[in-house]
C-alpha cells in the first residue's frame, strides 16, 4: 500500500475542490463516508452469513 504524503493529500484536496466546488465538498465527503459505512456493513453481513 503506497504511502500518501502531505503533498499528495494537498493535490487531491485541490482537485476535489475544483471538481465539486467549495459549497458541495462537505456534502460529497459525507456521502462518501456513508457509502464506506454501508460497504463495511455489507461485508460484515456477508462474513457473518458465511461463518454461520
C-alpha positions in Angstrom: 0.0 0.0 0.0 1.6 3.3 -1.1 2.3 6.0 1.5 0.4 9.2 0.8 2.3 12.3 1.9 1.2 15.9 2.6 1.8 17.0 -1.0 -0.3 14.3 -2.4 -3.1 15.0 0.0 -3.0 18.7 -0.8 -3.2 17.9 -4.6 -6.1 15.6 -4.0 -7.9 18.2 -1.9 -7.3 20.8 -4.6 -8.7 18.6 -7.3 -11.7 17.8 -5.1 -12.4 21.5 -4.6 -12.2 22.1 -8.3 -14.5 19.2 -9.2 -17.1 19.7 -6.5 -16.8 23.3 -5.6 -16.3 24.5 -2.0 -20.1 24.5 -1.3 -20.7 20.8 -2.2 -17.4 19.4 -0.9 -18.8 18.6 2.7 -21.9 17.0 1.2 -19.7 14.9 -1.1 -17.5 13.8 1.7 -20.5 12.9 3.9 -21.9 10.8 1.1 -18.6 9.1 0.6 -18.4 8.3 4.3 -21.9 6.9 4.3 -21.0 4.7 1.3 -18.0 3.3 3.0 -20.1 2.6 6.1 -22.7 0.8 4.1 -20.0 -1.2 2.3 -18.3 -2.3 5.6 -21.7 -3.3 7.0 -22.4 -5.3 3.9 -19.1 -7.1 4.2 -19.8 -7.8 7.8 -23.2 -9.3 7.0 -21.7 -11.5 4.3 -18.9 -12.6 6.6 -21.4 -13.4 9.3 -23.6 -15.4 6.9 -20.5 -17.3 5.6 -19.4 -18.2 9.2 -22.9 -19.3 10.3 
